Amino acid sequence: QVQLVESGGGSVQAGGSLRLSCAVSGYSVNSNWMAWFRQAPGKEREGVGYIYTGGGRTDYADSVKGRFTIALDNAKRTVFLQMNSLKPEDTAMYYCAATDLGIGASTWRQAGAYRYWGHGTQVTVSS
C-alpha cells in the first residue's frame, strides 16, 4: 500500500523558513516523479515544484522560484520542500504527490498527472 505522509508544516512570520517532509512507503522513490502542490481556501490546487528522482531534475512555479527547493533523500525515502523567505500568500495546505508515469515540462503542474497523494500539512505565514 502506497503511503505519502507530509510533516513539517506550521505557523511562521513573513520572511521565515520551513522545511516540509514527505515520507514515502510502499513505493519506490527511484526513477519516479514527485511533486509538491498547495491549495489555499477558495483556490485551485497549484503545483509548487517537482523532482524527477532518477536524475534530480527539478522545476518550480514562478511564484516560488529562488525561494523554495525540493530535495530527495533516497536512503530515507523522503522528499523535502525547503521554503525560505516565506510570504503571506504562501499560506496553504501543502500536499506531496507521486507518480511512476511520465511527467513532462508541460504537465507536472497538473494534479491529475499524479497517482498518489498525501493528506497534506498546513502552512500559515503571517505578515
N, CA, C and O of each residue as an XYZ file, in Angstrom:
508
protein
N       0.838     -1.182      0.000
C       0.000      0.000      0.000
C       0.883      1.245      0.000
O       1.760      1.395      0.851
N       0.646      2.124     -0.950
C       1.443      3.337     -1.068
C       0.964      4.364     -0.048
O      -0.230      4.634      0.077
N       1.913      4.922      0.668
C       1.586      5.990      1.608
C       2.573      7.133      1.458
O       3.785      6.926      1.402
N       2.035      8.335      1.394
C       2.835      9.556      1.412
C       2.384     10.339      2.637
O       1.206     10.669      2.769
N       3.315     10.636      3.528
C       2.945     11.314      4.763
C       3.753     12.597      4.892
O       4.977     12.575      5.027
N       3.038     13.713      4.848
C       3.696     15.015      4.961
C       3.823     15.428      6.421
O       3.010     15.050      7.264
N       4.850     16.204      6.697
C       5.033     16.784      8.031
C       5.867     18.046      7.894
O       6.435     18.324      6.838
N       5.930     18.803      8.975
C       6.774     19.991      8.992
C       6.046     21.310      8.833
O       6.662     22.373      8.908
N       4.749     21.253      8.616
C       4.004     22.488      8.490
C       3.914     23.223      9.816
O       4.267     22.685     10.866
N       3.441     24.451      9.753
C       3.302     25.234     10.967
C       3.013     26.683     10.643
O       2.681     27.032      9.510
N       3.145     27.522     11.660
C       2.907     28.950     11.517
C       4.213     29.706     11.679
O       4.953     29.491     12.638
N       4.488     30.589     10.736
C       5.701     31.401     10.779
C       5.362     32.820     10.364
O       4.316     33.079      9.769
N       6.263     33.731     10.686
C       6.101     35.106     10.224
C       6.719     35.254      8.845
O       7.591     34.482      8.447
N       6.253     36.253      8.135
C       6.792     36.535      6.809
C       8.311     36.699      6.896
O       8.838     37.314      7.823
N       8.991     36.133      5.910
C      10.445     36.149      5.901
C      11.070     34.922      6.521
O      12.270     34.697      6.369
N      10.276     34.121      7.220
C      10.782     32.931      7.874
C      10.905     31.747      6.936
O      10.650     31.847      5.736
N      11.304     30.621      7.514
C      11.539     29.406      6.739
C      10.847     28.210      7.389
O      10.634     28.169      8.601
N      10.506     27.248      6.548
C      10.007     25.956      6.996
C      10.559     24.894      6.066
O      10.853     25.165      4.902
N      10.696     23.685      6.584
C      11.057     22.561      5.732
C       9.998     21.481      5.886
O       9.796     20.934      6.970
N       9.336     21.189      4.790
C       8.333     20.137      4.768
C       8.996     18.822      4.360
O       9.940     18.796      3.570
N       8.479     17.745      4.920
C       8.965     16.407      4.584
C       7.815     15.562      4.065
O       6.669     15.720      4.484
N       8.138     14.670      3.153
C       7.169     13.706      2.632
C       7.812     12.327      2.730
O       8.696     11.987      1.944
N       7.367     11.548      3.687
C       7.893     10.196      3.878
C       7.111      9.222      3.012
O       5.880      9.212      3.020
N       7.838      8.407      2.270
C       7.230      7.508      1.285
C       7.358      6.055      1.745
O       8.428      5.623      2.175
N       6.273      5.320      1.652
C       6.324      3.879      1.928
C       5.476      3.142      0.904
O       4.512      3.688      0.367
N       5.850      1.889      0.641
C       5.108      1.086     -0.319
C       5.282      1.530     -1.756
O       4.473      1.185     -2.617
N       6.320      2.286     -2.019
C       6.501      2.889     -3.341
C       7.975      3.198     -3.514
O       8.634      3.692     -2.600
N       8.479      2.902     -4.690
C       9.885      3.179     -4.946
C      10.095      4.643     -5.282
O       9.358      5.211     -6.087
N      11.098      5.258     -4.668
C      11.401      6.644     -4.994
C      12.446      6.726     -6.101
O      12.896      7.814     -6.460
N      12.827      5.575     -6.638
C      13.830      5.575     -7.706
C      13.170      5.812     -9.052
O      12.177      5.171     -9.393
N      13.733      6.738     -9.809
C      13.286      6.995    -11.181
C      11.788      7.231    -11.277
O      11.106      6.664    -12.131
N      11.303      8.053    -10.409
C       9.902      8.439    -10.446
C       9.780      9.950    -10.281
O      10.770     10.656    -10.092
N       8.582     10.410    -10.356
C       8.315     11.841    -10.271
C       7.583     12.127     -8.969
O       6.589     11.482     -8.635
N       8.095     13.099     -8.252
C       7.442     13.504     -7.020
C       7.298     15.015     -7.017
O       8.168     15.734     -7.507
N       6.195     15.486     -6.462
C       5.892     16.909     -6.540
C       5.263     17.400     -5.249
O       4.768     16.630     -4.426
N       5.306     18.708     -5.113
C       4.584     19.397     -4.047
C       3.532     20.290     -4.688
O       3.796     21.007     -5.653
N       2.349     20.225     -4.129
C       1.255     21.093     -4.518
C       0.785     21.851     -3.292
O       1.110     21.488     -2.162
N       0.028     22.892     -3.519
C      -0.584     23.616     -2.401
C      -1.970     24.084     -2.805
O      -2.271     24.281     -3.982
N      -2.799     24.254     -1.793
C      -4.161     24.725     -2.041
C      -4.583     25.634     -0.910
O      -4.623     25.238      0.255
N      -4.898     26.867     -1.280
C      -5.405     27.841     -0.326
C      -6.924     27.809     -0.372
O      -7.501     27.394     -1.377
N      -7.579     28.240      0.696
C      -9.048     28.226      0.719
C      -9.635     28.993     -0.458
O      -9.254     30.132     -0.725
N     -10.562     28.357     -1.152
C     -11.232     29.001     -2.270
C     -10.438     29.036     -3.557
O     -10.873     29.631     -4.543
N      -9.270     28.401     -3.555
C      -8.431     28.398     -4.755
C      -8.181     26.973     -5.232
O      -8.356     26.009     -4.487
N      -7.771     26.864     -6.481
C      -7.450     25.557     -7.047
C      -6.092     25.082     -6.533
O      -5.241     25.873     -6.124
N      -5.923     23.760     -6.571
C      -4.638     23.191     -6.178
C      -3.579     23.624     -7.193
O      -3.788     23.548     -8.404
N      -2.458     24.071     -6.680
C      -1.411     24.664     -7.514
C      -0.112     23.873     -7.379
O       0.309     23.545     -6.270
N       0.513     23.572     -8.505
C       1.800     22.901     -8.469
C       2.882     23.850     -7.989
O       3.036     24.946     -8.527
N       3.626     23.436     -6.983
C       4.704     24.247     -6.423
C       6.037     23.885     -7.070
O       6.818     24.762     -7.440
N       6.285     22.600     -7.198
C       7.539     22.148     -7.804
C       7.571     20.643     -7.877
O       6.790     19.966     -7.209
N       8.477     20.108     -8.694
C       8.603     18.668     -8.802
C      10.072     18.287     -8.915
O      10.932     19.114     -9.217
N      10.332     17.006     -8.662
C      11.655     16.444     -8.844
C      11.526     15.100     -9.543
O      10.669     14.287     -9.195
N      12.384     14.874    -10.535
C      12.484     13.559    -11.137
C      13.584     12.827    -10.381
O      14.757     13.184    -10.485
N      13.210     11.811     -9.628
C      14.158     11.190     -8.713
C      15.239     10.403     -9.427
O      16.259     10.060     -8.829
N      15.019     10.111    -10.715
C      16.025      9.362    -11.451
C      17.251     10.183    -11.788
O      18.347      9.637    -11.914
N      17.081     11.494    -11.938
C      18.224     12.310    -12.308
C      18.337     13.601    -11.535
O      19.308     14.343    -11.686
N      17.335     13.873    -10.700
C      17.388     15.078     -9.889
C      16.857     16.327    -10.564
O      16.931     17.421    -10.004
N      16.322     16.170    -11.763
C      15.777     17.345    -12.458
C      14.613     17.923    -11.657
O      13.764     17.190    -11.151
N      14.590     19.246    -11.553
C      13.526     19.933    -10.825
C      12.960     21.086    -11.649
O      13.583     21.560    -12.600
N      11.794     21.511    -11.268
C      11.198     22.720    -11.808
C      10.265     23.272    -10.749
O       9.785     22.545     -9.880
N      10.018     24.568    -10.836
C       9.230     25.238     -9.814
C       8.262     26.218    -10.444
O       8.472     26.697    -11.559
N       7.211     26.504     -9.720
C       6.315     27.572    -10.115
C       7.058     28.898    -10.026
O       7.921     29.085     -9.168
N       6.716     29.800    -10.912
C       7.384     31.102    -10.921
C       7.258     31.810     -9.573
O       8.168     32.526     -9.154
N       6.137     31.609     -8.904
C       5.876     32.302     -7.646
C       6.809     31.875     -6.510
O       6.911     32.569     -5.499
N       7.495     30.726     -6.675
C       8.361     30.251     -5.600
C       9.814     30.092     -6.024
O      10.668     29.774     -5.197
N      10.103     30.309     -7.302
C      11.484     30.152     -7.780
C      12.439     31.054     -7.003
O      12.161     32.230     -6.766
N      13.556     30.478     -6.620
C      14.551     31.222     -5.852
C      14.292     31.206     -4.362
O      15.152     31.608     -3.579
N      13.104     30.743     -3.952
C      12.771     30.701     -2.522
C      12.576     29.270     -2.026
O      12.921     28.954     -0.887
N      12.026     28.412     -2.871
C      11.732     27.034     -2.490
C      12.686     26.083     -3.204
O      13.091     26.325     -4.341
N      13.038     25.001     -2.519
C      13.913     23.986     -3.097
C      13.405     22.601     -2.729
O      13.072     22.339     -1.573
N      13.348     21.719     -3.715
C      12.952     20.327     -3.485
C      14.200     19.462     -3.496
O      15.067     19.614     -4.357
N      14.283     18.556     -2.533
C      15.424     17.646     -2.453
C      14.940     16.258     -2.064
O      13.892     16.088     -1.440
N      15.741     15.273     -2.454
C      15.395     13.873     -2.183
C      16.471     13.236     -1.330
O      17.660     13.360     -1.621
N      16.055     12.558     -0.284
C      16.956     11.693      0.474
C      16.528     10.263      0.165
O      15.589      9.731      0.758
N      17.236      9.664     -0.772
C      16.842      8.340     -1.251
C      16.900      7.294     -0.142
O      16.031      6.428     -0.044
N      17.930      7.387      0.684
C      18.097      6.393      1.747
C      16.954      6.455      2.749
O      16.531      5.431      3.286
N      16.461      7.651      2.993
C      15.368      7.828      3.952
C      14.008      7.783      3.275
O      12.972      7.885      3.932
N      14.019      7.630      1.950
C      12.764      7.587      1.205
C      11.896      8.804      1.554
O      10.702      8.686      1.828
N      12.532      9.955      1.531
C      11.856     11.189      1.928
C      12.173     12.296      0.936
O      13.312     12.455      0.498
N      11.149     13.050      0.594
C      11.301     14.226     -0.253
C      11.044     15.457      0.613
O      10.110     15.487      1.414
N      11.879     16.453      0.439
C      11.792     17.658      1.240
C      11.404     18.858      0.384
O      11.711     18.913     -0.807
N      10.731     19.806      1.003
C      10.470     21.098      0.396
C      10.984     22.150      1.362
O      10.362     22.424      2.388
N      12.126     22.737      1.025
C      12.690     23.815      1.835
C      12.087     25.121      1.363
O      12.190     25.474      0.188
N      11.466     25.831      2.270
C      10.776     27.067      1.926
C      11.409     28.207      2.697
O      11.357     28.244      3.926
N      12.008     29.136      1.969
C      12.646     30.307      2.571
C      11.922     31.574      2.143
O      11.145     31.572      1.188
N      12.187     32.640      2.857
C      11.594     33.950      2.539
C      10.083     33.829      2.344
O       9.533     34.319      1.358
N       9.437     33.187      3.271
C       8.008     32.927      3.143
C       7.198     34.214      3.155
O       7.540     35.184      3.832
N       6.115     34.193      2.387
C       5.223     35.329      2.252
C       3.818     34.916      2.704
O       3.491     33.729      2.687
N       2.998     35.867      3.100
C       1.619     35.521      3.487
C       0.880     34.763      2.380
O       0.052     33.899      2.670
N       1.170     35.075      1.134
C       0.494     34.391      0.025
C       0.931     32.944     -0.144
O       0.358     32.221     -0.959
N       1.937     32.508      0.611
C       2.324     31.093      0.607
C       1.447     30.267      1.537
O       1.559     29.041      1.570
N       0.581     30.922      2.287
C      -0.313     30.213      3.204
C      -1.229     29.270      2.437
O      -1.951     29.694      1.535
N      -1.198     27.995      2.797
C      -1.985     26.977      2.099
C      -1.779     25.633      2.778
O      -0.920     25.478      3.646
N      -2.586     24.666      2.361
C      -2.322     23.276      2.689
C      -1.361     22.764      1.629
O      -1.601     22.949      0.435
N      -0.289     22.130      2.044
C       0.717     21.624      1.125
C       0.628     20.104      1.040
O       0.560     19.411      2.055
N       0.630     19.605     -0.191
C       0.468     18.182     -0.454
C       1.670     17.637     -1.215
O       2.251     18.306     -2.070
N       2.020     16.415     -0.879
C       3.029     15.668     -1.608
C       2.309     14.742     -2.593
O       1.266     14.175     -2.269
N       2.867     14.594     -3.789
C       2.264     13.738     -4.805
C       3.355     12.949     -5.515
O       4.509     13.373     -5.566
N       2.981     11.809     -6.057
C       3.957     10.962     -6.731
C       3.312     10.205     -7.874
O       2.113      9.927     -7.861
N       4.127      9.879     -8.858
C       3.666      9.037     -9.949
C       4.853      8.324    -10.580
O       5.982      8.812    -10.551
N       4.569      7.155    -11.152
C       5.583      6.444    -11.920
C       5.297      6.535    -13.415
O       5.954      5.891    -14.232
N       4.311      7.343    -13.746
C       4.016      7.604    -15.148
C       4.833      8.809    -15.588
O       5.276      9.598    -14.754
N       5.030      8.952    -16.871
C       5.871     10.031    -17.367
C       5.286     11.400    -17.110
O       4.096     11.634    -17.325
N       6.123     12.292    -16.653
C       5.743     13.677    -16.425
C       6.647     14.546    -17.276
O       7.862     14.348    -17.303
N       6.063     15.499    -17.966
C       6.869     16.377    -18.784
C       6.865     17.795    -18.271
O       6.189     18.130    -17.299
N       7.636     18.617    -18.948
C       7.761     20.003    -18.526
C       6.432     20.733    -18.584
O       6.218     21.702    -17.856
N       5.548     20.274    -19.439
C       4.273     20.962    -19.589
C       3.162     20.362    -18.738
O       2.064     20.916    -18.677
N       3.432     19.238    -18.079
C       2.356     18.538    -17.365
C       2.574     18.411    -15.870
O       1.661     17.985    -15.163
N       3.738     18.761    -15.363
C       3.999     18.490    -13.952
C       3.091     19.297    -13.041
O       2.853     18.911    -11.896
N       2.582     20.414    -13.543
C       1.700     21.256    -12.728
C       0.278     20.724    -12.635
O      -0.532     21.256    -11.876
N      -0.033     19.695    -13.387
C      -1.394     19.183    -13.422
C      -1.598     18.133    -12.333
O      -0.935     17.096    -12.336
N      -2.503     18.398    -11.411
C      -2.737     17.473    -10.311
C      -3.164     16.102    -10.812
O      -2.829     15.082    -10.210
N      -3.899     16.080    -11.905
C      -4.385     14.809    -12.445
C      -3.287     13.897    -12.973
O      -3.544     12.727    -13.257
N      -2.067     14.412    -13.108
C      -0.970     13.600    -13.618
C      -0.375     12.681    -12.549
O       0.453     11.827    -12.867
N      -0.780     12.840    -11.303
C      -0.174     12.097    -10.200
C      -1.118     11.036     -9.666
O      -2.321     11.253     -9.527
N      -0.535      9.879     -9.370
C      -1.330      8.733     -8.920
C      -1.524      8.696     -7.412
O      -2.541      8.205     -6.924
N      -0.561      9.208     -6.687
C      -0.586      9.048     -5.234
C      -0.465     10.412     -4.563
O       0.249     11.301     -5.029
N      -1.191     10.544     -3.449
C      -1.220     11.816     -2.728
C      -1.148     11.586     -1.230
O      -1.635     10.586     -0.704
N      -0.518     12.556     -0.555
C      -0.594     12.580      0.891
C      -1.816     13.355      1.336
O      -2.593     13.844      0.515
N      -1.980     13.463      2.659
C      -3.143     14.160      3.202
C      -2.898     15.626      3.470
O      -3.834     16.362      3.783
N      -1.671     16.061      3.355
C      -1.379     17.478      3.459
C      -0.873     17.920      4.815
O      -1.096     17.261      5.831
N      -0.179     19.064      4.810
C       0.278     19.707      6.038
C       0.078     21.212      5.857
O       0.395     21.771      4.807
N      -0.446     21.846      6.884
C      -0.826     23.260      6.790
C       0.368     24.174      7.038
O       1.143     23.985      7.976
N       0.488     25.167      6.167
C       1.494     26.224      6.331
C       0.764     27.555      6.418
O      -0.035     27.891      5.543
N       1.037     28.309      7.469
C       0.415     29.614      7.660
C       1.515     30.644      7.864
O       2.355     30.508      8.754
N       1.498     31.673      7.030
C       2.505     32.728      7.094
C       1.806     34.037      7.447
O       0.919     34.487      6.723
N       2.201     34.636      8.543
C       1.576     35.882      8.995
C       2.463     37.068      8.646
O       3.690     36.968      8.608
N       1.807     38.186      8.392
C       2.549     39.395      7.999
C       3.008     40.185      9.210
O       3.644     41.229      9.062
